[in-house]
């Protein structure tokens, strides 16, 4: 047994190191850990892949599908529309945004709630002439706080419920502690905390990150042009010019075609509205023989409106009809990461035109085709209104702000909200278990047409599903080999004779620190059996120690890698890695000071 314990400890140490190293996907690391304990014989052969059928895994998948159904129904869009009316007072904006995202996160995926409200926060910042950095960190932390309120609010709660010895926790069993820390955290963030966030001010504060008009030029195919009768693709691949020029519109006989297909046949006197810098434009004109159709780039108009008026007119042209310009952020799991637009054939495969890329708060000046996208990059993309949202989801990008901030989705509020409300009522009544009720709700949303079956599969974050399914047997191996009991005895040596509040604080803070460097679900799986061992040996309530683990696993405020919500706001707000502790550390203290006495009061 001692040898088995050393093996499982070695596997876990290597797994934690790989999580922190962050060079391999966390789901791949989890599968390698599972295979290691399986080959070592620490998990029964018939239980190696039992995690994929675990109720916690099924529940997480169902919640993700339901979240997308609520989004498609326009439930949170309607909330976002109301948020746009709160005014420009910073304290009111922070309090309102943080409160609303916490309420949303209690019932839908944390990242989903953040993604829906991030465009609103950025728009509100720009309207008020402030940097988005003041709102985005509070928004991200609010999404984490709200997830602690219900069983389905965050994966750690679902996992912790499965470890309870006296039957699973109910839907609102987490509410007393979750509501207490959420209210305390929101009040702290709204009145004091937001002032601790870094002020990423720059000369363009309050303005659009991208000013497309500065780089717009109209080019004309003259009579007798070699490219008349040829495809747009042939024109763009002339020489090396496809690397540094983007065609936004084709103008023919006073008719404008936004984002024309590369298979479009060009004609004499066609005019192309292109985005390019001066050097790239000169090179393109020399290679192709096209001419400028409307003067030199950035030439101010003679009607007195100046360059700013021309830029606004250009942007208006771009968003006319079905085409839209949207700023979007590349998520950590996006298929764009490490690849270029040309390699992915974004224009041909997804009808997505990458117009510009910004990184660390500045627009990249290098050739678009040479840019390898990174997680957190902000893209200015052009596409068609009907397909762009779905294509961005497929690519793993979250919309940040559309020109003019429009909410044009068809609303089916009653249907989406009604189905979800029925599922919640069924769970509360105890008629069926949460996994069954939530899966039924997800299926009903597909049958009702709130989302296609294919979209339901896309809504599931399969990396999280694989992580949970792989780590659950690894956590069980830690328990069955006696490893969890061994660690518990070491904690017992520290906590023996100490007050229960101190032991709970040690468990909560230890889990919180771990969740700042590894996935929060993995942290919950690893610490839960240890917490149960501590409870058994110290005579504490097992429910109290499990609640401490749940809160600690969900409150990763110190680093951008602790939770995907933290990672998503780092680039749009211009944060640095070390910025998070400035608000995150005092917020962690507030959460701990609030959670421990409430846990003892309710569960002790």
C-alpha positions as CSV (number, residue, x, y, z in Angstrom):
1,X,0.0,0.0,0.0
2,X,2.9,2.4,0.8
3,X,4.3,1.8,-2.7
4,X,0.9,2.6,-4.2
5,X,0.8,5.8,-2.2
6,X,4.2,6.9,-3.5
7,X,3.1,6.1,-7.1
8,X,-0.1,8.2,-6.8
9,X,1.8,11.0,-5.1
10,X,4.3,11.0,-8.0
11,X,1.6,11.0,-10.6
12,X,-0.1,13.9,-8.9
13,X,3.1,16.0,-8.5
14,X,3.9,15.5,-12.2
15,X,0.3,16.4,-13.1
16,X,0.3,19.5,-11.0
17,X,3.7,20.5,-12.5
18,X,2.2,20.0,-16.0
19,X,-0.8,22.1,-15.1
20,X,1.4,24.9,-13.8
21,X,3.8,24.6,-16.8
22,X,0.8,25.1,-19.0
23,X,2.4,23.9,-22.2
24,X,0.1,21.0,-22.7
25,X,-3.7,21.3,-22.7
26,X,-5.1,20.5,-19.3
27,X,-7.4,17.8,-20.6
28,X,-4.4,16.0,-22.2
29,X,-2.5,16.2,-18.9
30,X,-5.5,14.8,-17.1
31,X,-5.7,11.8,-19.6
32,X,-2.0,11.1,-19.1
33,X,-2.5,11.1,-15.4
34,X,-5.5,8.7,-15.7
35,X,-3.4,6.4,-18.0
36,X,-0.6,6.4,-15.5
37,X,-2.7,5.3,-12.5
38,X,-4.5,2.7,-14.7
39,X,-1.2,1.2,-15.9
40,X,0.1,1.2,-12.3
41,X,-3.0,-0.8,-11.4
42,X,-4.3,1.8,-8.9
43,X,-7.7,1.9,-10.6
44,X,-9.8,-1.2,-11.4
45,X,-9.8,-2.1,-15.1
46,X,-13.6,-1.7,-15.3
47,X,-13.5,1.7,-13.6
48,X,-10.8,3.4,-15.7
49,X,-13.2,5.3,-17.9
50,X,-16.1,5.3,-15.5
51,X,-15.6,9.0,-15.0
52,X,-17.2,9.7,-18.4
53,X,-20.5,8.4,-17.0
54,X,-20.2,10.2,-13.7
55,X,-23.2,12.3,-12.7
56,X,-21.0,15.4,-12.2
57,X,-19.7,15.1,-15.8
58,X,-23.2,14.7,-17.2
59,X,-24.5,17.7,-15.2
60,X,-21.7,20.0,-16.4
61,X,-22.3,19.1,-20.0
62,X,-26.0,19.7,-19.6
63,X,-25.5,23.0,-17.9
64,X,-23.3,24.2,-20.8
65,X,-26.0,23.3,-23.3
66,X,-28.7,25.0,-21.3
67,X,-26.5,28.1,-21.0
68,X,-26.3,28.3,-24.8
69,X,-30.1,27.8,-25.1
70,X,-30.6,30.8,-22.7
71,X,-28.2,32.8,-24.8
72,X,-30.0,32.0,-28.0
73,X,-33.3,32.8,-26.4
74,X,-32.1,36.3,-25.7
75,X,-32.6,36.1,-21.9
76,X,-29.2,37.6,-21.0
77,X,-29.2,39.9,-24.0
78,X,-32.3,41.5,-22.6
79,X,-30.5,42.0,-19.3
80,X,-27.5,43.5,-21.1
81,X,-29.9,45.9,-22.9
82,X,-31.2,47.2,-19.6
83,X,-27.6,47.5,-18.2
84,X,-26.8,50.0,-21.0
85,X,-29.1,52.5,-19.2
86,X,-27.3,52.7,-15.8
87,X,-25.4,55.9,-16.6
88,X,-21.8,56.8,-16.4
89,X,-21.1,56.8,-12.7
90,X,-18.2,54.4,-12.0
91,X,-19.5,53.0,-8.7
92,X,-23.0,52.4,-10.1
93,X,-21.5,50.7,-13.2
94,X,-19.3,48.4,-11.2
95,X,-21.9,47.5,-8.7
96,X,-24.6,46.8,-11.4
97,X,-22.3,44.9,-13.7
98,X,-20.8,42.8,-10.9
99,X,-24.3,42.0,-9.4
100,X,-25.9,41.1,-12.7
101,X,-23.0,38.8,-13.8
102,X,-23.1,37.1,-10.4
103,X,-26.8,36.4,-10.7
104,X,-26.3,35.1,-14.3
105,X,-23.4,32.9,-13.2
106,X,-25.5,31.3,-10.5
107,X,-27.5,29.6,-13.2
108,X,-25.4,29.5,-16.4
109,X,-21.7,28.8,-17.1
110,X,-19.4,31.5,-15.6
111,X,-17.6,32.1,-18.9
112,X,-20.9,32.3,-20.7
113,X,-22.2,34.9,-18.4
114,X,-18.9,36.9,-18.7
115,X,-18.9,36.6,-22.5
116,X,-22.4,38.0,-22.7
117,X,-21.7,41.0,-20.5
118,X,-18.2,41.8,-21.6
119,X,-19.3,43.7,-24.7
120,X,-21.7,45.8,-22.6
121,X,-18.9,46.6,-20.1
122,X,-16.5,47.7,-22.9
123,X,-19.2,49.8,-24.5
124,X,-20.1,51.4,-21.2
125,X,-16.4,52.2,-20.6
126,X,-16.0,53.8,-24.0
127,X,-19.1,55.8,-23.6
128,X,-17.9,57.1,-20.3
129,X,-14.4,57.9,-21.6
130,X,-12.8,55.4,-19.3
131,X,-10.4,52.5,-19.7
132,X,-12.2,49.0,-19.8
133,X,-9.6,47.9,-17.2
134,X,-11.8,49.5,-14.5
135,X,-14.8,47.3,-15.3
136,X,-13.4,44.0,-16.7
137,X,-11.6,42.6,-13.7
138,X,-14.6,43.3,-11.4
139,X,-16.8,41.7,-14.0
140,X,-14.6,38.5,-14.2
141,X,-14.4,38.2,-10.4
142,X,-18.2,38.7,-10.1
143,X,-18.7,35.8,-12.5
144,X,-16.6,33.6,-10.1
145,X,-18.5,34.7,-7.0
146,X,-21.9,34.1,-8.6
147,X,-21.0,30.5,-9.5
148,X,-20.8,29.6,-5.8
149,X,-24.5,30.3,-5.2
150,X,-26.0,27.2,-6.7
151,X,-25.2,23.5,-7.4
152,X,-25.1,24.2,-11.1
153,X,-23.2,27.5,-10.9
154,X,-19.7,26.1,-11.4
155,X,-18.2,22.6,-11.9
156,X,-16.5,22.5,-8.5
157,X,-19.9,22.6,-6.8
158,X,-21.2,19.7,-8.9
159,X,-18.0,17.7,-8.1
160,X,-18.1,18.4,-4.3
161,X,-21.8,17.4,-4.2
162,X,-20.8,13.9,-5.5
163,X,-18.4,13.5,-2.5
164,X,-21.1,14.0,0.1
165,X,-21.6,10.9,2.2
166,X,-25.2,11.7,3.1
167,X,-26.5,12.1,-0.4
168,X,-25.8,14.8,-2.8
169,X,-26.2,18.5,-2.0
170,X,-29.4,20.1,-3.3
171,X,-29.7,22.9,-5.9
172,X,-29.7,25.7,-3.3
173,X,-27.7,24.1,-0.5
174,X,-24.7,26.2,-1.5
175,X,-26.8,29.4,-1.4
176,X,-26.3,30.5,2.3
177,X,-22.5,30.6,1.9
178,X,-22.5,31.5,-1.8
179,X,-24.9,34.4,-1.3
180,X,-22.9,35.7,1.7
181,X,-19.6,35.8,0.0
182,X,-21.1,37.1,-3.2
183,X,-22.8,40.0,-1.5
184,X,-19.7,40.8,0.6
185,X,-17.5,40.6,-2.5
186,X,-19.7,42.7,-4.6
187,X,-20.0,45.4,-2.0
188,X,-16.2,45.4,-1.5
189,X,-15.5,45.5,-5.3
190,X,-18.2,48.2,-5.9
191,X,-17.1,50.6,-3.1
192,X,-13.4,50.0,-2.8
193,X,-12.0,47.1,-4.9
194,X,-12.4,48.6,-8.4
195,X,-10.2,51.5,-7.3
196,X,-7.4,49.0,-6.9
197,X,-7.5,47.8,-10.5
198,X,-4.7,49.2,-12.8
199,X,-5.6,52.3,-14.8
200,X,-4.5,51.4,-18.3
201,X,-4.9,54.9,-19.6
202,X,-3.7,55.9,-23.1
203,X,-4.3,58.8,-25.5
204,X,-7.1,56.7,-27.2
205,X,-9.0,56.1,-23.9
206,X,-12.7,56.1,-24.6
207,X,-12.3,55.6,-28.3
208,X,-12.4,52.5,-30.5
209,X,-9.3,50.3,-30.4
210,X,-9.4,50.1,-34.2
211,X,-10.0,53.0,-36.5
212,X,-10.6,51.3,-39.8
213,X,-11.0,54.5,-41.7
214,X,-7.3,55.3,-41.2
215,X,-6.4,52.4,-43.4
216,X,-9.1,52.4,-46.0
217,X,-8.5,53.0,-49.7
218,X,-10.5,52.5,-52.9
219,X,-8.7,50.8,-55.8
220,X,-10.0,50.6,-59.3
221,X,-9.5,48.0,-62.1
222,X,-8.8,50.2,-65.1
223,X,-10.0,49.3,-68.6
224,X,-7.7,46.6,-70.1
225,X,-6.6,45.5,-66.6
226,X,-4.9,42.0,-66.7
227,X,-7.2,41.0,-63.8
228,X,-10.5,41.8,-65.5
229,X,-12.2,38.4,-66.1
230,X,-10.1,36.8,-63.4
231,X,-11.0,35.9,-59.8
232,X,-10.4,38.1,-56.8
233,X,-8.3,35.3,-55.4
234,X,-5.9,35.6,-58.4
235,X,-5.6,39.3,-57.7
236,X,-4.9,38.9,-54.0
237,X,-2.3,36.2,-54.7
238,X,-0.4,38.3,-57.2
239,X,3.2,38.4,-56.0
240,X,3.3,38.6,-52.2
241,X,0.4,40.9,-51.8
242,X,-2.0,38.5,-50.2
243,X,0.0,38.9,-47.0
244,X,-0.8,42.5,-46.3
245,X,-4.0,43.7,-47.9
246,X,-7.7,42.9,-47.0
247,X,-10.6,43.5,-49.4
248,X,-13.6,44.7,-47.4
249,X,-16.1,45.5,-50.2
250,X,-16.5,45.4,-54.0
251,X,-18.3,48.3,-55.6
252,X,-19.7,47.7,-59.1
253,X,-22.2,49.9,-60.9
254,X,-23.0,51.8,-57.6
255,X,-23.8,48.4,-55.9
256,X,-21.7,47.5,-52.9
257,X,-20.9,43.9,-52.0
258,X,-19.4,43.6,-48.5
259,X,-16.8,40.9,-47.9
260,X,-16.9,39.6,-51.5
261,X,-16.0,35.9,-52.1
262,X,-12.5,35.3,-53.3
263,X,-14.2,33.4,-56.2
264,X,-15.8,36.6,-57.5
265,X,-15.0,37.4,-61.1
266,X,-13.7,40.9,-61.5
267,X,-14.7,43.3,-64.3
268,X,-13.2,46.5,-65.7
269,X,-14.0,49.6,-63.6
270,X,-14.7,47.5,-60.5
271,X,-13.8,49.4,-57.3
272,X,-12.3,47.6,-54.3
273,X,-12.5,49.0,-50.8
274,X,-9.3,47.7,-49.2
275,X,-7.5,47.9,-45.9
276,X,-3.8,48.4,-46.1
277,X,-0.9,50.5,-44.8
278,X,0.8,52.9,-47.1
279,X,3.9,50.7,-47.8
280,X,1.8,47.6,-48.5
281,X,-0.6,49.6,-50.7
282,X,2.3,50.9,-52.9
283,X,3.7,47.4,-53.3
284,X,0.2,46.1,-54.3
285,X,-0.4,48.9,-56.9
286,X,3.1,48.3,-58.4
287,X,2.4,44.5,-58.8
288,X,-1.2,44.6,-60.0
289,X,-1.4,47.9,-62.0
290,X,-4.5,49.0,-60.2
291,X,-5.1,52.7,-59.6
292,X,-6.3,54.7,-56.7
293,X,-10.0,55.4,-57.2
294,X,-10.5,58.3,-54.7
295,X,-7.2,60.1,-54.0
296,X,-4.4,59.2,-51.8
297,X,-5.0,57.2,-48.6
298,X,-6.3,59.2,-45.6
299,X,-6.8,62.3,-47.8
300,X,-9.1,64.7,-46.0
301,X,-12.3,65.5,-47.9
302,X,-12.8,68.9,-49.4
303,X,-16.3,69.3,-48.0
304,X,-15.1,70.5,-44.7
305,X,-15.8,67.2,-42.8
306,X,-12.1,66.3,-42.7
307,X,-10.6,62.9,-42.3
308,X,-12.7,62.0,-39.3
309,X,-15.9,62.4,-41.5
310,X,-14.4,60.2,-44.2
311,X,-13.5,57.5,-41.7
312,X,-17.0,57.5,-40.3
313,X,-18.4,57.3,-43.8
314,X,-16.1,54.3,-44.5
315,X,-17.2,52.5,-41.4
316,X,-20.9,53.2,-42.2
317,X,-20.3,51.6,-45.6
318,X,-18.7,48.5,-44.0
319,X,-21.6,47.8,-41.7
320,X,-24.3,48.5,-44.3
321,X,-26.5,45.6,-45.3
322,X,-25.7,42.2,-43.9
323,X,-22.0,42.7,-43.2
324,X,-20.8,43.6,-39.7
325,X,-17.5,44.7,-38.1
326,X,-17.0,43.1,-34.7
327,X,-14.2,43.1,-32.2
328,X,-13.6,39.7,-30.8
329,X,-11.1,38.1,-28.3
330,X,-9.3,34.8,-29.0
331,X,-10.1,32.4,-26.1
332,X,-7.4,30.0,-24.6
333,X,-9.0,27.0,-26.3
334,X,-9.5,28.6,-29.7
335,X,-8.4,26.8,-32.8
336,X,-6.8,30.0,-34.0
337,X,-4.0,29.9,-31.3
338,X,-0.6,29.3,-32.9
339,X,-2.0,29.5,-36.5
340,X,-2.4,32.1,-39.1
341,X,-5.5,33.4,-41.0
342,X,-4.1,32.1,-44.3
343,X,-3.4,28.6,-42.9
344,X,-7.0,28.3,-41.7
345,X,-8.5,29.8,-44.8
346,X,-10.8,31.9,-42.7
347,X,-12.3,33.9,-45.6
348,X,-13.1,30.8,-47.7
349,X,-14.2,28.4,-44.9
350,X,-15.9,30.7,-42.5
351,X,-16.7,33.9,-44.4
352,X,-14.6,35.8,-41.8
353,X,-12.4,38.6,-42.9
354,X,-9.7,39.5,-40.3
355,X,-9.2,43.2,-40.8
356,X,-6.8,43.9,-37.9
357,X,-5.2,42.4,-34.9
358,X,-4.3,44.0,-31.5
359,X,-2.1,42.6,-28.8
360,X,-1.2,44.1,-25.4
361,X,-3.3,47.2,-26.2
362,X,-1.7,48.0,-29.6
363,X,-2.6,47.3,-33.1
364,X,-0.1,45.0,-34.8
365,X,1.6,46.5,-37.8
366,X,3.0,43.4,-39.4
367,X,1.4,41.6,-42.3
368,X,-1.8,39.9,-41.3
369,X,-0.9,36.6,-42.9
370,X,2.3,36.4,-40.9
371,X,0.5,36.9,-37.5
372,X,0.2,33.7,-35.5
373,X,-2.7,34.3,-33.2
374,X,-2.3,34.1,-29.4
375,X,-4.8,33.6,-26.7
376,X,-6.1,37.0,-25.7
377,X,-5.5,38.7,-29.1
378,X,-8.2,41.1,-30.1
379,X,-9.4,40.8,-33.7
380,X,-11.4,43.2,-35.8
381,X,-13.3,40.9,-38.1
382,X,-15.8,41.4,-40.8
383,X,-18.5,38.9,-41.7
384,X,-22.2,38.5,-42.4
385,X,-24.7,39.2,-39.7
386,X,-26.5,35.8,-39.9
387,X,-23.4,33.6,-39.8
388,X,-20.7,35.6,-38.0
389,X,-21.8,34.8,-34.4
390,X,-21.9,31.1,-35.1
391,X,-18.6,31.2,-37.0
392,X,-16.9,33.1,-34.1
393,X,-18.1,30.4,-31.7
394,X,-16.7,27.7,-33.9
395,X,-13.4,29.4,-34.1
396,X,-13.3,29.9,-30.3
397,X,-13.7,33.7,-30.3
398,X,-15.9,35.8,-28.1
399,X,-17.4,39.1,-29.4
400,X,-16.3,42.2,-27.5
401,X,-18.1,45.0,-29.2
402,X,-19.9,45.6,-32.4
403,X,-19.9,49.0,-34.1
404,X,-22.9,50.7,-32.5
405,X,-23.5,47.8,-30.0
406,X,-26.5,46.1,-31.5
407,X,-28.6,43.3,-30.1
408,X,-30.2,41.9,-33.2
409,X,-31.0,38.3,-32.1
410,X,-34.6,37.0,-32.3
411,X,-36.0,36.9,-28.8
412,X,-37.6,33.8,-27.4
413,X,-37.4,34.8,-23.8
414,X,-40.5,33.0,-22.5
415,X,-39.6,29.7,-24.1
416,X,-36.0,29.6,-23.0
417,X,-36.7,31.0,-19.5
418,X,-39.8,28.8,-19.1
419,X,-38.0,25.5,-19.9
420,X,-35.2,26.4,-17.5
421,X,-37.6,27.4,-14.7
422,X,-39.4,24.1,-15.0
423,X,-36.1,22.2,-14.7
424,X,-35.3,24.2,-11.5
425,X,-38.7,23.6,-10.0
426,X,-38.5,19.9,-10.7
427,X,-35.1,19.7,-9.0
428,X,-36.4,21.7,-6.0
429,X,-39.4,19.5,-5.7
430,X,-37.1,16.4,-5.7
431,X,-39.1,14.6,-8.4
432,X,-35.9,13.7,-10.3
433,X,-32.2,14.1,-9.7
434,X,-30.4,17.2,-11.0
435,X,-28.6,15.4,-13.8
436,X,-31.8,14.0,-15.2
437,X,-33.7,17.3,-14.9
438,X,-30.9,19.3,-16.6
439,X,-30.4,16.8,-19.4
440,X,-34.1,16.8,-20.0
441,X,-34.1,20.6,-20.1
442,X,-31.2,20.6,-22.6
443,X,-33.0,18.1,-24.9
444,X,-36.2,20.1,-24.6
445,X,-34.3,23.2,-25.8
446,X,-33.0,21.3,-28.8
447,X,-36.5,20.0,-29.6
448,X,-38.0,23.5,-29.2
449,X,-35.5,24.9,-31.7
450,X,-33.6,27.1,-29.3
451,X,-30.5,25.6,-30.7
452,X,-29.6,22.9,-33.2
453,X,-28.3,19.5,-32.1
454,X,-25.0,20.4,-33.7
455,X,-24.9,23.6,-31.7
456,X,-25.6,21.7,-28.5
457,X,-22.5,19.7,-29.1
458,X,-20.5,22.8,-29.9
459,X,-21.7,24.4,-26.7
460,X,-20.1,21.7,-24.6
461,X,-16.6,22.5,-23.5
462,X,-15.2,19.0,-24.2
463,X,-11.9,19.8,-22.7
464,X,-13.6,20.4,-19.3
465,X,-15.6,17.2,-19.8
466,X,-12.4,15.2,-20.5
467,X,-10.6,16.8,-17.5
468,X,-13.4,15.9,-15.1
469,X,-13.9,12.4,-16.5
470,X,-10.1,11.7,-16.3
471,X,-9.4,13.3,-12.9
472,X,-12.3,11.7,-11.0
473,X,-10.7,8.2,-11.1
474,X,-7.3,9.8,-10.3
475,X,-8.9,11.4,-7.2
476,X,-10.5,8.1,-6.2
477,X,-7.0,6.5,-6.5
478,X,-5.7,9.0,-4.1
479,X,-8.4,8.0,-1.7
480,X,-8.3,4.2,-2.1
481,X,-4.5,4.0,-1.7
482,X,-4.7,5.8,1.6
483,X,-2.9,8.8,0.2
484,X,-5.7,11.2,1.1
485,X,-5.7,9.9,4.6
486,X,-2.0,10.3,4.9
487,X,-2.2,14.0,3.8
488,X,-5.1,14.5,6.2
489,X,-3.0,13.2,9.1
490,X,-0.3,15.7,8.3
491,X,-2.9,18.5,8.3
492,X,-4.3,17.0,11.5
493,X,-0.9,17.4,13.1
494,X,-1.1,21.1,12.3
495,X,-4.7,21.6,13.3
496,X,-4.9,19.3,16.3
497,X,-6.1,21.3,19.3
498,X,-6.9,24.3,17.1
499,X,-10.3,25.9,16.8
500,X,-12.5,24.5,13.9
501,X,-12.5,27.9,12.2
502,X,-8.7,27.7,11.8
503,X,-8.8,24.2,10.3
504,X,-11.6,25.3,7.9
505,X,-9.5,28.4,7.0
506,X,-6.5,26.2,6.2
507,X,-8.6,23.9,3.9
508,X,-10.2,26.9,2.2
509,X,-7.0,28.9,1.7
510,X,-5.1,25.9,0.6
511,X,-7.7,25.0,-2.0
512,X,-7.9,28.7,-3.1
513,X,-4.1,28.8,-3.6
514,X,-4.1,25.6,-5.6
515,X,-7.0,26.7,-7.8
516,X,-5.0,29.8,-8.8
517,X,-2.4,27.6,-10.6
518,X,-4.5,24.6,-11.7
519,X,-8.0,24.2,-13.1
520,X,-10.6,24.7,-10.4
521,X,-12.3,21.4,-11.1
522,X,-9.1,19.5,-10.7
523,X,-8.4,21.4,-7.5
524,X,-11.8,20.3,-6.1
525,X,-11.2,16.7,-7.1
526,X,-7.8,16.6,-5.4
527,X,-8.7,18.3,-2.2
528,X,-12.2,16.8,-1.5
529,X,-11.0,13.4,-0.3
530,X,-8.3,15.1,1.9
531,X,-10.9,17.4,3.4
532,X,-13.1,14.3,4.2
533,X,-10.2,12.7,5.9
534,X,-9.5,15.8,8.0
535,X,-13.2,16.0,9.0
536,X,-13.2,12.4,10.1
537,X,-10.1,12.6,12.2
538,X,-10.9,16.0,13.8
539,X,-14.6,15.3,14.4
540,X,-15.6,18.2,12.1
541,X,-18.7,18.1,9.9
542,X,-17.8,16.7,6.6
543,X,-20.3,19.0,5.0
544,X,-18.4,22.0,6.4
545,X,-15.1,20.9,5.0
546,X,-16.6,20.1,1.6
547,X,-18.1,23.6,1.5
548,X,-14.7,25.1,2.3
549,X,-13.2,23.2,-0.6
550,X,-16.1,24.3,-2.9
551,X,-15.6,28.0,-2.0
552,X,-11.8,27.7,-2.3
553,X,-11.9,26.0,-5.6
554,X,-14.2,28.6,-7.1
555,X,-12.4,31.8,-5.9
556,X,-9.2,32.0,-7.9
557,X,-8.6,35.7,-7.9
558,X,-4.8,36.0,-7.8
559,X,-3.7,35.0,-11.3
560,X,-5.1,35.1,-14.9
561,X,-4.5,31.4,-15.3
562,X,-6.7,30.4,-12.3
563,X,-9.9,30.5,-14.3
564,X,-10.9,31.1,-17.9
565,X,-12.9,34.2,-16.9
566,X,-9.7,35.8,-15.6
567,X,-7.8,34.9,-18.8
568,X,-10.5,36.3,-21.1
569,X,-10.3,39.9,-19.8
570,X,-6.5,40.2,-19.6
571,X,-6.0,41.4,-23.2
572,X,-9.2,43.6,-23.7
573,X,-8.3,45.4,-20.5
574,X,-4.6,45.5,-21.0
575,X,-3.8,43.8,-17.7
576,X,-0.5,42.2,-16.8
577,X,0.0,38.9,-15.0
578,X,0.9,40.7,-11.7
579,X,-2.2,43.0,-11.8
580,X,-4.6,40.4,-10.5
581,X,-3.4,40.2,-6.9
582,X,-4.0,43.9,-6.4
583,X,-7.8,43.4,-6.3
584,X,-7.6,39.6,-5.9
585,X,-5.7,39.4,-2.6
586,X,-8.0,41.7,-0.6
587,X,-11.0,40.1,-2.2
588,X,-9.7,36.6,-1.2
589,X,-9.4,37.9,2.4
590,X,-13.0,39.2,2.3
591,X,-14.2,35.9,1.0
592,X,-12.3,33.8,3.6
593,X,-13.4,36.1,6.4
594,X,-17.0,35.8,5.3
595,X,-17.2,32.2,4.3
596,X,-15.6,30.5,7.3
597,X,-18.1,31.8,10.0
598,X,-21.1,31.3,7.7
599,X,-20.0,27.7,7.0
600,X,-19.6,27.0,10.7
601,X,-23.0,28.6,11.4
602,X,-24.9,26.7,8.6
603,X,-23.0,23.4,8.4
604,X,-20.9,23.2,11.6
